[in-house]
Amino acid sequence: MKVTKAIIPAAGLGTRMLPISKGVPKEMLPVVDKPVMQYLVEEAVNSGITDILIITNRGKEAIENYFDFCPDYESSLEKKGKLKELKQIRDIATLCNISFLRQKEAKGLGHAVSCARSFIGNDPFMVLYGDDMIDAEVPTSKQMIELYEKYGKPVLGVQAVTREQIKKYSSLDAEKIDDRVYKVKDMIEKPDDEHIITLLSILGRVLLTPDIFDILEETKPGAGNEIQLTDAMAEYARRYGMIAYEFPGVRHDMGSKLGFLKANVMLALKDPELGEDFKGWLKDYTKSL
């Protein structure tokens, strides 16, 4: 079945980005001239997704407003003859069909995904984590969808991380079966030293099938006393098996200040309008460090 739906969980408080996240949703912080959320939506759209559900909570109305039409801006730009800018902001509101749903209780990523059950129905779907931007030549979601079509199993986007990093993420029991492709038999969320299986960890992208919802209903709170999506996926892997894809490209942790700064520098250097000037300034500036 073709993958045309995606979920973007964006209900977290963003405590690592305080104090700015107190007033601005971390998903709306700018990377060069676009908010993080727009990069995620564009990745999904460029991967063939037509319907996206963004899961928010109270205080995140700015995300919904951003993907709506804005008559005041549009009228002002039209009067000034700024047709390029007018098209740019209208295009944002017509990228695809975007719906919003509030996660009314902070019960973890697994609970957030379970809230989307009626939206998903019987379709396979992508989950793009709201904290993770991936800079890749070919959209990571697109590559994962192609693997799903090939293997017929859920696909986890993974990369190798350090032993210290993996304690904050997940560790996979995975066997390599092709270039960058692994068969997954099990996984563990936030392992201690004794329970690290491999250094492959899920980073920001998963493609799931709707039978994950029944497993989520059975999943008890895990790490942080939250319903962990990883725990449900581990149960799925033990029952049916999954595929992991070690995706190429650079993953930016947009929930951290350092990750946010790195993303801005790296994408500014690639920007067609700003890149050369920014590179010249950066070279001069770094001479004084």
C-alpha positions as protocol buffer text, in pm:
chain_id: "A"
residue {
  index: 1
  type: MET
  ca { x: 0 y: 0 z: 0 }
}
residue {
  index: 2
  type: LYS
  ca { x: 132 y: 347 z: -92 }
}
residue {
  index: 3
  type: VAL
  ca { x: 254 y: 565 z: 197 }
}
residue {
  index: 4
  type: THR
  ca { x: 75 y: 900 z: 179 }
}
residue {
  index: 5
  type: LYS
  ca { x: 25 y: 990 z: 547 }
}
residue {
  index: 6
  type: ALA
  ca { x: 264 y: 1125 z: 809 }
}
residue {
  index: 7
  type: ILE
  ca { x: 257 y: 1224 z: 1174 }
}
residue {
  index: 8
  type: ILE
  ca { x: 479 y: 1496 z: 1319 }
}
residue {
  index: 9
  type: PRO
  ca { x: 471 y: 1489 z: 1702 }
}
residue {
  index: 10
  type: ALA
  ca { x: 533 y: 1841 z: 1831 }
}
residue {
  index: 11
  type: ALA
  ca { x: 382 y: 1841 z: 2179 }
}
residue {
  index: 12
  type: GLY
  ca { x: 704 y: 1854 z: 2383 }
}
residue {
  index: 13
  type: LEU
  ca { x: 779 y: 2152 z: 2606 }
}
residue {
  index: 14
  type: GLY
  ca { x: 1132 y: 2201 z: 2473 }
}
residue {
  index: 15
  type: THR
  ca { x: 1293 y: 2248 z: 2813 }
}
residue {
  index: 16
  type: ARG
  ca { x: 1643 y: 2213 z: 2664 }
}
residue {
  index: 17
  type: MET
  ca { x: 1576 y: 2529 z: 2463 }
}
residue {
  index: 18
  type: LEU
  ca { x: 1467 y: 2750 z: 2754 }
}
residue {
  index: 19
  type: PRO
  ca { x: 1415 y: 3039 z: 2793 }
}
residue {
  index: 20
  type: ILE
  ca { x: 1309 y: 3099 z: 2429 }
}
residue {
  index: 21
  type: SER
  ca { x: 1084 y: 2789 z: 2423 }
}
residue {
  index: 22
  type: LYS
  ca { x: 875 y: 2945 z: 2702 }
}
residue {
  index: 23
  type: GLY
  ca { x: 731 y: 3186 z: 2446 }
}
residue {
  index: 24
  type: VAL
  ca { x: 805 y: 3028 z: 2107 }
}
residue {
  index: 25
  type: PRO
  ca { x: 748 y: 2660 z: 2021 }
}
residue {
  index: 26
  type: LYS
  ca { x: 1088 y: 2504 z: 1954 }
}
residue {
  index: 27
  type: GLU
  ca { x: 952 y: 2369 z: 1625 }
}
residue {
  index: 28
  type: MET
  ca { x: 904 y: 2731 z: 1512 }
}
residue {
  index: 29
  type: LEU
  ca { x: 1261 y: 2842 z: 1578 }
}
residue {
  index: 30
  type: PRO
  ca { x: 1424 y: 2957 z: 1253 }
}
residue {
  index: 31
  type: VAL
  ca { x: 1697 y: 2777 z: 1064 }
}
residue {
  index: 32
  type: VAL
  ca { x: 1821 y: 3051 z: 829 }
}
residue {
  index: 33
  type: ASP
  ca { x: 1478 y: 3183 z: 718 }
}
residue {
  index: 34
  type: LYS
  ca { x: 1235 y: 2895 z: 778 }
}
residue {
  index: 35
  type: PRO
  ca { x: 1110 y: 2734 z: 1098 }
}
residue {
  index: 36
  type: VAL
  ca { x: 1215 y: 2380 z: 1181 }
}
residue {
  index: 37
  type: MET
  ca { x: 860 y: 2256 z: 1121 }
}
residue {
  index: 38
  type: GLN
  ca { x: 862 y: 2374 z: 760 }
}
residue {
  index: 39
  type: TYR
  ca { x: 1172 y: 2167 z: 686 }
}
residue {
  index: 40
  type: LEU
  ca { x: 994 y: 1859 z: 824 }
}
residue {
  index: 41
  type: VAL
  ca { x: 677 y: 1925 z: 624 }
}
residue {
  index: 42
  type: GLU
  ca { x: 877 y: 1983 z: 307 }
}
residue {
  index: 43
  type: GLU
  ca { x: 1068 y: 1658 z: 357 }
}
residue {
  index: 44
  type: ALA
  ca { x: 739 y: 1472 z: 388 }
}
residue {
  index: 45
  type: VAL
  ca { x: 587 y: 1640 z: 83 }
}
residue {
  index: 46
  type: ASN
  ca { x: 899 y: 1574 z: -125 }
}
residue {
  index: 47
  type: SER
  ca { x: 868 y: 1207 z: -26 }
}
residue {
  index: 48
  type: GLY
  ca { x: 516 y: 1169 z: -167 }
}
residue {
  index: 49
  type: ILE
  ca { x: 318 y: 1244 z: 151 }
}
residue {
  index: 50
  type: THR
  ca { x: -15 y: 1417 z: 87 }
}
residue {
  index: 51
  type: ASP
  ca { x: -170 y: 1424 z: 437 }
}
residue {
  index: 52
  type: ILE
  ca { x: 10 y: 1529 z: 757 }
}
residue {
  index: 53
  type: LEU
  ca { x: -113 y: 1534 z: 1116 }
}
residue {
  index: 54
  type: ILE
  ca { x: 86 y: 1763 z: 1346 }
}
residue {
  index: 55
  type: ILE
  ca { x: 33 y: 1670 z: 1711 }
}
residue {
  index: 56
  type: THR
  ca { x: 63 y: 1971 z: 1943 }
}
residue {
  index: 57
  type: ASN
  ca { x: -42 y: 2082 z: 2289 }
}
residue {
  index: 58
  type: ARG
  ca { x: -151 y: 2410 z: 2444 }
}
residue {
  index: 59
  type: GLY
  ca { x: 74 y: 2704 z: 2364 }
}
residue {
  index: 60
  type: LYS
  ca { x: 165 y: 2581 z: 2014 }
}
residue {
  index: 61
  type: GLU
  ca { x: -94 y: 2779 z: 1816 }
}
residue {
  index: 62
  type: ALA
  ca { x: 190 y: 2950 z: 1625 }
}
residue {
  index: 63
  type: ILE
  ca { x: 247 y: 2629 z: 1429 }
}
residue {
  index: 64
  type: GLU
  ca { x: -114 y: 2617 z: 1312 }
}
residue {
  index: 65
  type: ASN
  ca { x: -114 y: 2987 z: 1226 }
}
residue {
  index: 66
  type: TYR
  ca { x: 204 y: 2951 z: 1021 }
}
residue {
  index: 67
  type: PHE
  ca { x: 52 y: 2697 z: 783 }
}
residue {
  index: 68
  type: ASP
  ca { x: -262 y: 2905 z: 729 }
}
residue {
  index: 69
  type: PHE
  ca { x: -325 y: 3188 z: 483 }
}
residue {
  index: 70
  type: CYS
  ca { x: -243 y: 3536 z: 615 }
}
residue {
  index: 71
  type: PRO
  ca { x: -467 y: 3800 z: 448 }
}
residue {
  index: 72
  type: ASP
  ca { x: -292 y: 4098 z: 614 }
}
residue {
  index: 73
  type: TYR
  ca { x: 54 y: 3999 z: 488 }
}
residue {
  index: 74
  type: GLU
  ca { x: -80 y: 3898 z: 147 }
}
residue {
  index: 75
  type: SER
  ca { x: -267 y: 4224 z: 94 }
}
residue {
  index: 76
  type: SER
  ca { x: 38 y: 4430 z: 199 }
}
residue {
  index: 77
  type: LEU
  ca { x: 274 y: 4238 z: -28 }
}
residue {
  index: 78
  type: GLU
  ca { x: 38 y: 4258 z: -323 }
}
residue {
  index: 79
  type: LYS
  ca { x: 0 y: 4636 z: -286 }
}
residue {
  index: 80
  type: LYS
  ca { x: 379 y: 4675 z: -277 }
}
residue {
  index: 81
  type: GLY
  ca { x: 424 y: 4455 z: -583 }
}
residue {
  index: 82
  type: LYS
  ca { x: 628 y: 4199 z: -392 }
}
residue {
  index: 83
  type: LEU
  ca { x: 490 y: 3906 z: -589 }
}
residue {
  index: 84
  type: LYS
  ca { x: 781 y: 3671 z: -516 }
}
residue {
  index: 85
  type: GLU
  ca { x: 730 y: 3707 z: -141 }
}
residue {
  index: 86
  type: LEU
  ca { x: 352 y: 3680 z: -186 }
}
residue {
  index: 87
  type: LYS
  ca { x: 388 y: 3348 z: -369 }
}
residue {
  index: 88
  type: GLN
  ca { x: 633 y: 3226 z: -106 }
}
residue {
  index: 89
  type: ILE
  ca { x: 397 y: 3272 z: 188 }
}
residue {
  index: 90
  type: ARG
  ca { x: 92 y: 3142 z: -2 }
}
residue {
  index: 91
  type: ASP
  ca { x: 286 y: 2829 z: -100 }
}
residue {
  index: 92
  type: ILE
  ca { x: 343 y: 2752 z: 270 }
}
residue {
  index: 93
  type: ALA
  ca { x: -33 y: 2717 z: 323 }
}
residue {
  index: 94
  type: THR
  ca { x: -78 y: 2487 z: 23 }
}
residue {
  index: 95
  type: LEU
  ca { x: 211 y: 2243 z: 66 }
}
residue {
  index: 96
  type: CYS
  ca { x: -28 y: 1956 z: 143 }
}
residue {
  index: 97
  type: ASN
  ca { x: -329 y: 1869 z: 358 }
}
residue {
  index: 98
  type: ILE
  ca { x: -219 y: 1955 z: 713 }
}
residue {
  index: 99
  type: SER
  ca { x: -434 y: 1876 z: 1017 }
}
residue {
  index: 100
  type: PHE
  ca { x: -370 y: 1944 z: 1385 }
}
residue {
  index: 101
  type: LEU
  ca { x: -451 y: 1749 z: 1699 }
}
residue {
  index: 102
  type: ARG
  ca { x: -375 y: 1831 z: 2062 }
}
residue {
  index: 103
  type: GLN
  ca { x: -217 y: 1575 z: 2289 }
}
residue {
  index: 104
  type: LYS
  ca { x: -410 y: 1671 z: 2600 }
}
residue {
  index: 105
  type: GLU
  ca { x: -185 y: 1483 z: 2843 }
}
residue {
  index: 106
  type: ALA
  ca { x: 196 y: 1463 z: 2838 }
}
residue {
  index: 107
  type: LYS
  ca { x: 227 y: 1085 z: 2836 }
}
residue {
  index: 108
  type: GLY
  ca { x: 516 y: 1041 z: 2594 }
}
residue {
  index: 109
  type: LEU
  ca { x: 582 y: 984 z: 2225 }
}
residue {
  index: 110
  type: GLY
  ca { x: 401 y: 651 z: 2218 }
}
residue {
  index: 111
  type: HIS
  ca { x: 86 y: 813 z: 2353 }
}
residue {
  index: 112
  type: ALA
  ca { x: 117 y: 1100 z: 2102 }
}
residue {
  index: 113
  type: VAL
  ca { x: 133 y: 854 z: 1812 }
}
residue {
  index: 114
  type: SER
  ca { x: -163 y: 656 z: 1950 }
}
residue {
  index: 115
  type: CYS
  ca { x: -370 y: 976 z: 1939 }
}
residue {
  index: 116
  type: ALA
  ca { x: -344 y: 963 z: 1558 }
}
residue {
  index: 117
  type: ARG
  ca { x: -519 y: 627 z: 1519 }
}
residue {
  index: 118
  type: SER
  ca { x: -836 y: 762 z: 1358 }
}
residue {
  index: 119
  type: PHE
  ca { x: -632 y: 982 z: 1121 }
}
residue {
  index: 120
  type: ILE
  ca { x: -420 y: 687 z: 1006 }
}
residue {
  index: 121
  type: GLY
  ca { x: -697 y: 429 z: 971 }
}
residue {
  index: 122
  type: ASN
  ca { x: -557 y: 120 z: 796 }
}
residue {
  index: 123
  type: ASP
  ca { x: -271 y: 295 z: 616 }
}
residue {
  index: 124
  type: PRO
  ca { x: 107 y: 273 z: 665 }
}
residue {
  index: 125
  type: PHE
  ca { x: 254 y: 603 z: 781 }
}
residue {
  index: 126
  type: MET
  ca { x: 572 y: 801 z: 842 }
}
residue {
  index: 127
  type: VAL
  ca { x: 657 y: 954 z: 1179 }
}
residue {
  index: 128
  type: LEU
  ca { x: 893 y: 1253 z: 1161 }
}
residue {
  index: 129
  type: TYR
  ca { x: 1011 y: 1346 z: 1510 }
}
residue {
  index: 130
  type: GLY
  ca { x: 971 y: 1718 z: 1572 }
}
residue {
  index: 131
  type: ASP
  ca { x: 1321 y: 1754 z: 1719 }
}
residue {
  index: 132
  type: ASP
  ca { x: 1506 y: 1602 z: 1425 }
}
residue {
  index: 133
  type: MET
  ca { x: 1602 y: 1777 z: 1101 }
}
residue {
  index: 134
  type: ILE
  ca { x: 1791 y: 1567 z: 847 }
}
residue {
  index: 135
  type: ASP
  ca { x: 1996 y: 1734 z: 574 }
}
residue {
  index: 136
  type: ALA
  ca { x: 2023 y: 1479 z: 292 }
}
residue {
  index: 137
  type: GLU
  ca { x: 2045 y: 1493 z: -88 }
}
residue {
  index: 138
  type: VAL
  ca { x: 1746 y: 1257 z: -119 }
}
residue {
  index: 139
  type: PRO
  ca { x: 1478 y: 1303 z: 150 }
}
residue {
  index: 140
  type: THR
  ca { x: 1526 y: 1040 z: 419 }
}
residue {
  index: 141
  type: SER
  ca { x: 1153 y: 970 z: 433 }
}
residue {
  index: 142
  type: LYS
  ca { x: 1151 y: 902 z: 58 }
}
residue {
  index: 143
  type: GLN
  ca { x: 1433 y: 648 z: 92 }
}
residue {
  index: 144
  type: MET
  ca { x: 1252 y: 475 z: 379 }
}
residue {
  index: 145
  type: ILE
  ca { x: 927 y: 455 z: 183 }
}
residue {
  index: 146
  type: GLU
  ca { x: 1114 y: 287 z: -102 }
}
residue {
  index: 147
  type: LEU
  ca { x: 1252 y: 28 z: 143 }
}
residue {
  index: 148
  type: TYR
  ca { x: 905 y: -35 z: 282 }
}
residue {
  index: 149
  type: GLU
  ca { x: 782 y: -100 z: -71 }
}
residue {
  index: 150
  type: LYS
  ca { x: 1071 y: -343 z: -123 }
}
residue {
  index: 151
  type: TYR
  ca { x: 1059 y: -538 z: 205 }
}
residue {
  index: 152
  type: GLY
  ca { x: 697 y: -493 z: 315 }
}
residue {
  index: 153
  type: LYS
  ca { x: 797 y: -427 z: 676 }
}
residue {
  index: 154
  type: PRO
  ca { x: 814 y: -117 z: 899 }
}
residue {
  index: 155
  type: VAL
  ca { x: 1137 y: 79 z: 857 }
}
residue {
  index: 156
  type: LEU
  ca { x: 1342 y: 256 z: 1125 }
}
residue {
  index: 157
  type: GLY
  ca { x: 1575 y: 542 z: 1036 }
}
residue {
  index: 158
  type: VAL
  ca { x: 1901 y: 484 z: 1224 }
}
residue {
  index: 159
  type: GLN
  ca { x: 2260 y: 601 z: 1254 }
}
residue {
  index: 160
  type: ALA
  ca { x: 2554 y: 487 z: 1465 }
}
residue {
  index: 161
  type: VAL
  ca { x: 2615 y: 702 z: 1774 }
}
residue {
  index: 162
  type: THR
  ca { x: 2865 y: 698 z: 2060 }
}
residue {
  index: 163
  type: ARG
  ca { x: 2822 y: 490 z: 2376 }
}
residue {
  index: 164
  type: GLU
  ca { x: 2745 y: 803 z: 2572 }
}
residue {
  index: 165
  type: GLN
  ca { x: 2484 y: 924 z: 2322 }
}
residue {
  index: 166
  type: ILE
  ca { x: 2306 y: 589 z: 2298 }
}
residue {
  index: 167
  type: LYS
  ca { x: 2216 y: 605 z: 2668 }
}
residue {
  index: 168
  type: LYS
  ca { x: 1987 y: 895 z: 2576 }
}
residue {
  index: 169
  type: TYR
  ca { x: 1838 y: 723 z: 2271 }
}
residue {
  index: 170
  type: SER
  ca { x: 1780 y: 355 z: 2185 }
}
residue {
  index: 171
  type: SER
  ca { x: 1998 y: 53 z: 2102 }
}
residue {
  index: 172
  type: LEU
  ca { x: 1900 y: -196 z: 1830 }
}
residue {
  index: 173
  type: ASP
  ca { x: 1954 y: -569 z: 1801 }
}
residue {
  index: 174
  type: ALA
  ca { x: 2014 y: -562 z: 1426 }
}
residue {
  index: 175
  type: GLU
  ca { x: 2175 y: -786 z: 1163 }
}
residue {
  index: 176
  type: LYS
  ca { x: 2302 y: -638 z: 837 }
}
residue {
  index: 177
  type: ILE
  ca { x: 2128 y: -781 z: 530 }
}
residue {
  index: 178
  type: ASP
  ca { x: 2221 y: -526 z: 260 }
}
residue {
  index: 179
  type: ASP
  ca { x: 2408 y: -200 z: 215 }
}
residue {
  index: 180
  type: ARG
  ca { x: 2283 y: 27 z: 498 }
}
residue {
  index: 181
  type: VAL
  ca { x: 1992 y: -213 z: 561 }
}
residue {
  index: 182
  type: TYR
  ca { x: 1944 y: -427 z: 874 }
}
residue {
  index: 183
  type: LYS
  ca { x: 1695 y: -680 z: 1003 }
}
residue {
  index: 184
  type: VAL
  ca { x: 1581 y: -571 z: 1350 }
}
residue {
  index: 185
  type: LYS
  ca { x: 1492 y: -833 z: 1612 }
}
residue {
  index: 186
  type: ASP
  ca { x: 1473 y: -618 z: 1925 }
}
residue {
  index: 187
  type: MET
  ca { x: 1563 y: -281 z: 2076 }
}
residue {
  index: 188
  type: ILE
  ca { x: 1587 y: -108 z: 2412 }
}
residue {
  index: 189
  type: GLU
  ca { x: 1512 y: 252 z: 2509 }
}
residue {
  index: 190
  type: LYS
  ca { x: 1779 y: 453 z: 2697 }
}
residue {
  index: 191
  type: PRO
  ca { x: 1999 y: 154 z: 2786 }
}
residue {
  index: 192
  type: ASP
  ca { x: 2261 y: 156 z: 3060 }
}
residue {
  index: 193
  type: ASP
  ca { x: 2612 y: 24 z: 2986 }
}
residue {
  index: 194
  type: GLU
  ca { x: 2516 y: -337 z: 3053 }
}
residue {
  index: 195
  type: HIS
  ca { x: 2220 y: -334 z: 2813 }
}
residue {
  index: 196
  type: ILE
  ca { x: 2373 y: -166 z: 2505 }
}
residue {
  index: 197
  type: ILE
  ca { x: 2323 y: -411 z: 2216 }
}
residue {
  index: 198
  type: THR
  ca { x: 2471 y: -217 z: 1922 }
}
residue {
  index: 199
  type: LEU
  ca { x: 2552 y: 150 z: 1865 }
}
residue {
  index: 200
  type: LEU
  ca { x: 2275 y: 178 z: 1604 }
}
residue {
  index: 201
  type: SER
  ca { x: 2003 y: 410 z: 1730 }
}
residue {
  index: 202
  type: ILE
  ca { x: 1672 y: 537 z: 1594 }
}
residue {
  index: 203
  type: LEU
  ca { x: 1713 y: 903 z: 1504 }
}
residue {
  index: 204
  type: GLY
  ca { x: 1406 y: 1096 z: 1406 }
}
residue {
  index: 205
  type: ARG
  ca { x: 1230 y: 888 z: 1141 }
}
residue {
  index: 206
  type: VAL
  ca { x: 1020 y: 571 z: 1153 }
}
residue {
  index: 207
  type: LEU
  ca { x: 775 y: 419 z: 905 }
}
residue {
  index: 208
  type: LEU
  ca { x: 507 y: 214 z: 1077 }
}
residue {
  index: 209
  type: THR
  ca { x: 201 y: 7 z: 993 }
}
residue {
  index: 210
  type: PRO
  ca { x: -135 y: 51 z: 1169 }
}
residue {
  index: 211
  type: ASP
  ca { x: -102 y: -269 z: 1373 }
}
residue {
  index: 212
  type: ILE
  ca { x: 137 y: -73 z: 1597 }
}
residue {
  index: 213
  type: PHE
  ca { x: -171 y: 88 z: 1755 }
}
residue {
  index: 214
  type: ASP
  ca { x: -289 y: -237 z: 1915 }
}
residue {
  index: 215
  type: ILE
  ca { x: 58 y: -285 z: 2062 }
}
residue {
  index: 216
  type: LEU
  ca { x: 62 y: 74 z: 2190 }
}
residue {
  index: 217
  type: GLU
  ca { x: -263 y: 7 z: 2375 }
}
residue {
  index: 218
  type: GLU
  ca { x: -87 y: -274 z: 2564 }
}
residue {
  index: 219
  type: THR
  ca { x: 233 y: -77 z: 2628 }
}
residue {
  index: 220
  type: LYS
  ca { x: 290 y: 25 z: 2989 }
}
residue {
  index: 221
  type: PRO
  ca { x: 482 y: 341 z: 3086 }
}
residue {
  index: 222
  type: GLY
  ca { x: 858 y: 294 z: 3053 }
}
residue {
  index: 223
  type: ALA
  ca { x: 1154 y: 533 z: 3072 }
}
residue {
  index: 224
  type: GLY
  ca { x: 1053 y: 863 z: 3233 }
}
residue {
  index: 225
  type: ASN
  ca { x: 721 y: 703 z: 3331 }
}
residue {
  index: 226
  type: GLU
  ca { x: 600 y: 775 z: 2976 }
}
residue {
  index: 227
  type: ILE
  ca { x: 455 y: 549 z: 2708 }
}
residue {
  index: 228
  type: GLN
  ca { x: 758 y: 498 z: 2488 }
}
residue {
  index: 229
  type: LEU
  ca { x: 712 y: 441 z: 2116 }
}
residue {
  index: 230
  type: THR
  ca { x: 1040 y: 246 z: 2124 }
}
residue {
  index: 231
  type: ASP
  ca { x: 890 y: -7 z: 2369 }
}
residue {
  index: 232
  type: ALA
  ca { x: 597 y: -70 z: 2134 }
}
residue {
  index: 233
  type: MET
  ca { x: 829 y: -99 z: 1833 }
}
residue {
  index: 234
  type: ALA
  ca { x: 1049 y: -343 z: 2026 }
}
residue {
  index: 235
  type: GLU
  ca { x: 746 y: -566 z: 2085 }
}
residue {
  index: 236
  type: TYR
  ca { x: 656 y: -540 z: 1717 }
}
residue {
  index: 237
  type: ALA
  ca { x: 1012 y: -634 z: 1617 }
}
residue {
  index: 238
  type: ARG
  ca { x: 1010 y: -938 z: 1846 }
}
residue {
  index: 239
  type: ARG
  ca { x: 678 y: -1057 z: 1701 }
}
residue {
  index: 240
  type: TYR
  ca { x: 715 y: -976 z: 1332 }
}
residue {
  index: 241
  type: GLY
  ca { x: 1058 y: -824 z: 1260 }
}
residue {
  index: 242
  type: MET
  ca { x: 1139 y: -477 z: 1127 }
}
residue {
  index: 243
  type: ILE
  ca { x: 1389 y: -316 z: 891 }
}
residue {
  index: 244
  type: ALA
  ca { x: 1644 y: -50 z: 988 }
}
residue {
  index: 245
  type: TYR
  ca { x: 1799 y: 190 z: 739 }
}
residue {
  index: 246
  type: GLU
  ca { x: 2128 y: 361 z: 820 }
}
residue {
  index: 247
  type: PHE
  ca { x: 2041 y: 680 z: 637 }
}
residue {
  index: 248
  type: PRO
  ca { x: 2306 y: 908 z: 484 }
}
residue {
  index: 249
  type: GLY
  ca { x: 2310 y: 1279 z: 560 }
}
residue {
  index: 250
  type: VAL
  ca { x: 2343 y: 1496 z: 867 }
}
residue {
  index: 251
  type: ARG
  ca { x: 2090 y: 1474 z: 1147 }
}
residue {
  index: 252
  type: HIS
  ca { x: 2047 y: 1790 z: 1352 }
}
residue {
  index: 253
  type: ASP
  ca { x: 1911 y: 1769 z: 1707 }
}
residue {
  index: 254
  type: MET
  ca { x: 1684 y: 2071 z: 1705 }
}
residue {
  index: 255
  type: GLY
  ca { x: 1586 y: 2022 z: 2067 }
}
residue {
  index: 256
  type: SER
  ca { x: 1936 y: 2128 z: 2181 }
}
residue {
  index: 257
  type: LYS
  ca { x: 2100 y: 2469 z: 2161 }
}
residue {
  index: 258
  type: LEU
  ca { x: 2420 y: 2329 z: 2009 }
}
residue {
  index: 259
  type: GLY
  ca { x: 2226 y: 2133 z: 1747 }
}
residue {
  index: 260
  type: PHE
  ca { x: 2023 y: 2443 z: 1662 }
}
residue {
  index: 261
  type: LEU
  ca { x: 2338 y: 2654 z: 1614 }
}
residue {
  index: 262
  type: LYS
  ca { x: 2512 y: 2388 z: 1402 }
}
residue {
  index: 263
  type: ALA
  ca { x: 2207 y: 2356 z: 1176 }
}
residue {
  index: 264
  type: ASN
  ca { x: 2196 y: 2731 z: 1118 }
}
residue {
  index: 265
  type: VAL
  ca { x: 2563 y: 2748 z: 1025 }
}
residue {
  index: 266
  type: MET
  ca { x: 2560 y: 2443 z: 798 }
}
residue {
  index: 267
  type: LEU
  ca { x: 2242 y: 2539 z: 613 }
}
residue {
  index: 268
  type: ALA
  ca { x: 2342 y: 2905 z: 586 }
}
residue {
  index: 269
  type: LEU
  ca { x: 2659 y: 2795 z: 407 }
}
residue {
  index: 270
  type: LYS
  ca { x: 2445 y: 2606 z: 154 }
}
residue {
  index: 271
  type: ASP
  ca { x: 2192 y: 2886 z: 102 }
}
residue {
  index: 272
  type: PRO
  ca { x: 2199 y: 3005 z: -262 }
}
residue {
  index: 273
  type: GLU
  ca { x: 2155 y: 3371 z: -168 }
}
residue {
  index: 274
  type: LEU
  ca { x: 2352 y: 3395 z: 157 }
}
residue {
  index: 275
  type: GLY
  ca { x: 2603 y: 3113 z: 129 }
}
residue {
  index: 276
  type: GLU
  ca { x: 2903 y: 3284 z: -31 }
}
residue {
  index: 277
  type: ASP
  ca { x: 2880 y: 3602 z: 176 }
}
residue {
  index: 278
  type: PHE
  ca { x: 2832 y: 3401 z: 496 }
}
residue {
  index: 279
  type: LYS
  ca { x: 3126 y: 3175 z: 412 }
}
residue {
  index: 280
  type: GLY
  ca { x: 3351 y: 3478 z: 357 }
}
residue {
  index: 281
  type: TRP
  ca { x: 3246 y: 3633 z: 688 }
}
residue {
  index: 282
  type: LEU
  ca { x: 3286 y: 3300 z: 871 }
}
residue {
  index: 283
  type: LYS
  ca { x: 3641 y: 3249 z: 737 }
}
residue {
  index: 284
  type: ASP
  ca { x: 3742 y: 3597 z: 851 }
}
residue {
  index: 285
  type: TYR
  ca { x: 3575 y: 3559 z: 1189 }
}
residue {
  index: 286
  type: THR
  ca { x: 3730 y: 3222 z: 1269 }
}
residue {
  index: 287
  type: LYS
  ca { x: 4081 y: 3368 z: 1219 }
}
residue {
  index: 288
  type: SER
  ca { x: 4034 y: 3552 z: 1548 }
}
residue {
  index: 289
  type: LEU
  ca { x: 3940 y: 3241 z: 1746 }
}
